[in-house]
Amino acid sequence: MDLKLTGKVALVTGARTGIGFSICEELAMNGVHLVMVARREPELILAAKKISEKYGVSVLPVAGDVTDPKLPSLVVEQAEKVFQRIDLLVNNAGRAHAGTLLTTSEEDWQIMTETKLSAMRRFCKVIIPGMQRRNWGRIVNISSIGGIYPNPQLTVSHALSAAINNLTRSLALSVAPDGILVNAIGVGAVATDNWAQNMLPNVRNRRPELVDRTDEEVMALLGKEKTPVGRFGLPEDIAAIAAFLLSGRNQFVTGQTIEASGGADRFM
Ligand SMILES: NC(=O)c1ccc[n+]([C@@H]2O[C@H](COP(=O)([O-])OP(=O)(O)OC[C@H]3O[C@@H](n4cnc5c(N)ncnc54)[C@H](OP(=O)(O)O)[C@@H]3O)[C@@H](O)[C@H]2O)c1
């Protein structure tokens, strides 16, 4: 299927690794030029170079922390100098936070909220006016399956995912007349550094028999135990869905949270 994406320009947050990087690759494969945002500058530059060399698209890496309220305007200013516009926005930066309401600190709550929800709102606010002028745009917000099926072991992540799903729908309804489609992906367990670093310690705490097993072994076991399709997701699984939602072939899906979890509603 020709996704009708050639020559478009996408801004992806959290683009250095994992799901964000995979979305960048999938878009680049379809001829999309990229603005890649993440905090660690040297590694981000390497990731951008890898994509531009492999797919022959233009890539602008911009290092910054999405919790900085000034970042979205600075990124858009640089992007518009190079590309004159942004057609596609992917709000992906973030990570999971394992903990119940009682064990989540004030600081964790604030940082998680700034990283996921406030950053998403701010990037949308600075990028949507340009999309409205051109009467075309696509936005994908990366949420989690916990926004639909909350797990008390991941209270803050899942409360924010529910907020993202809600924000996605209300934003979609307000900008649909401007040719802008906005959707979320309710991501299940996807094998990335984020899962290994933020979730596996919690799984091992609760299941001491897994302490001596490698990360790969634990993820393979959980995939079999908890997922109807029998495995964890891969970043590419999410990237394929994002590419369609962001594409010119998507003309009629908006305001939705697409469940992408291999049929599972929880993983720990
Ligand atoms: N993997 C899963 O199972 C899963 C499930 C549900 C939802 N999700 C969501 O999917 C998204 C991507 O996660 P992932 O699993 O792909 O994780 P990942 O591999 O750790 O990637 C996260 C990316 O975000 C960047 N990032 C993190 N905090 C940032 C900040 N404050 N400002 C700018 N960039 C930031 C990181 O780069 P730097 O370190 O260089 O900043 C990194 O490139 C997250 O929002 C996560 O909550 C993942």
The ligand as an SDF file (V2000), in Angstrom:
LIG
                    3D

 48 52  0  0  0  0  0  0  0  0999 V2000
    7.6350   -0.3870   25.8790 N   0  0  0  0  0  0  0  0  0  0  0  0
    6.4390   -0.5720   26.3570 C   0  0  0  0  0  0  0  0  0  0  0  0
    6.0670   -1.7000   26.7200 O   0  0  0  0  0  0  0  0  0  0  0  0
    5.4670    0.5730   26.4650 C   0  0  0  0  0  0  0  0  0  0  0  0
    4.1670    0.2910   26.8950 C   0  0  0  0  0  0  0  0  0  0  0  0
    3.2510    1.3290   26.9910 C   0  0  0  0  0  0  0  0  0  0  0  0
    3.6330    2.6220   26.6440 C   0  0  0  0  0  0  0  0  0  0  0  0
    4.9090    2.8650   26.2370 N   0  0  0  0  0  0  0  0  0  0  0  0
    5.2620    4.2510   25.9240 C   0  0  0  0  0  0  0  0  0  0  0  0
    5.9610    4.2990   24.6910 O   0  0  0  0  0  0  0  0  0  0  0  0
    6.8410    5.4420   24.6860 C   0  0  0  0  0  0  0  0  0  0  0  0
    8.2140    5.0070   24.2110 C   0  0  0  0  0  0  0  0  0  0  0  0
    8.7360    4.0700   25.1340 O   0  0  0  0  0  0  0  0  0  0  0  0
    9.8480    2.9910   24.7690 P   0  0  0  0  0  0  0  0  0  0  0  0
    9.4290    1.7390   25.4020 O   0  0  0  0  0  0  0  0  0  0  0  0
   10.1810    3.0450   23.3370 O   0  0  0  0  0  0  0  0  0  0  0  0
   11.0560    3.5800   25.6550 O   0  0  0  0  0  0  0  0  0  0  0  0
   12.5830    3.9020   25.3640 P   0  0  0  0  0  0  0  0  0  0  0  0
   13.2160    2.9180   24.4580 O   0  0  0  0  0  0  0  0  0  0  0  0
   13.1800    4.1360   26.7170 O   0  0  0  0  0  0  0  0  0  0  0  0
   12.4910    5.2680   24.5720 O   0  0  0  0  0  0  0  0  0  0  0  0
   12.1000    6.4570   25.1850 C   0  0  0  0  0  0  0  0  0  0  0  0
   12.6580    7.6080   24.3550 C   0  0  0  0  0  0  0  0  0  0  0  0
   12.1900    8.8310   24.8990 O   0  0  0  0  0  0  0  0  0  0  0  0
   13.2970    9.7170   25.1110 C   0  0  0  0  0  0  0  0  0  0  0  0
   12.9280   10.5020   26.2790 N   0  0  0  0  0  0  0  0  0  0  0  0
   12.6020   10.0420   27.5070 C   0  0  0  0  0  0  0  0  0  0  0  0
   12.3350   11.0650   28.3410 N   0  0  0  0  0  0  0  0  0  0  0  0
   12.4880   12.1990   27.6040 C   0  0  0  0  0  0  0  0  0  0  0  0
   12.3710   13.5740   27.8890 C   0  0  0  0  0  0  0  0  0  0  0  0
   12.0420   14.0070   29.1200 N   0  0  0  0  0  0  0  0  0  0  0  0
   12.5950   14.4680   26.8970 N   0  0  0  0  0  0  0  0  0  0  0  0
   12.9410   14.0380   25.6510 C   0  0  0  0  0  0  0  0  0  0  0  0
   13.0590   12.7480   25.3170 N   0  0  0  0  0  0  0  0  0  0  0  0
   12.8490   11.8450   26.2850 C   0  0  0  0  0  0  0  0  0  0  0  0
   14.5140    8.8090   25.2910 C   0  0  0  0  0  0  0  0  0  0  0  0
   15.7300    9.3940   24.8520 O   0  0  0  0  0  0  0  0  0  0  0  0
   16.7070   10.2490   25.8370 P   0  0  0  0  0  0  0  0  0  0  0  0
   17.0110    9.3580   26.9890 O   0  0  0  0  0  0  0  0  0  0  0  0
   17.8940   10.5600   24.9830 O   0  0  0  0  0  0  0  0  0  0  0  0
   15.9210   11.4590   26.2000 O   0  0  0  0  0  0  0  0  0  0  0  0
   14.1770    7.6600   24.3680 C   0  0  0  0  0  0  0  0  0  0  0  0
   14.5920    7.9390   23.0540 O   0  0  0  0  0  0  0  0  0  0  0  0
    6.8390    6.0130   26.1150 C   0  0  0  0  0  0  0  0  0  0  0  0
    6.0090    7.1340   26.1720 O   0  0  0  0  0  0  0  0  0  0  0  0
    6.2550    4.8680   26.9370 C   0  0  0  0  0  0  0  0  0  0  0  0
    5.5870    5.3240   28.0930 O   0  0  0  0  0  0  0  0  0  0  0  0
    5.8340    1.8800   26.1310 C   0  0  0  0  0  0  0  0  0  0  0  0
  1  2  1  0
  2  3  2  0
  2  4  1  0
  4  5  1  0
  4 48  2  0
  5  6  2  0
  6  7  1  0
  7  8  2  0
  8  9  1  0
  8 48  1  0
  9 10  1  0
  9 46  1  0
 10 11  1  0
 11 12  1  0
 11 44  1  0
 12 13  1  0
 13 14  1  0
 14 15  2  0
 14 16  1  0
 14 17  1  0
 17 18  1  0
 18 19  2  0
 18 20  1  0
 18 21  1  0
 21 22  1  0
 22 23  1  0
 23 24  1  0
 23 42  1  0
 24 25  1  0
 25 26  1  0
 25 36  1  0
 26 27  1  0
 26 35  1  0
 27 28  2  0
 28 29  1  0
 29 30  1  0
 29 35  2  0
 30 31  1  0
 30 32  2  0
 32 33  1  0
 33 34  2  0
 34 35  1  0
 36 37  1  0
 36 42  1  0
 37 38  1  0
 38 39  2  0
 38 40  1  0
 38 41  1  0
 42 43  1  0
 44 45  1  0
 44 46  1  0
 46 47  1  0
M  CHG  2   8   1  16  -1
M  END
$$$$
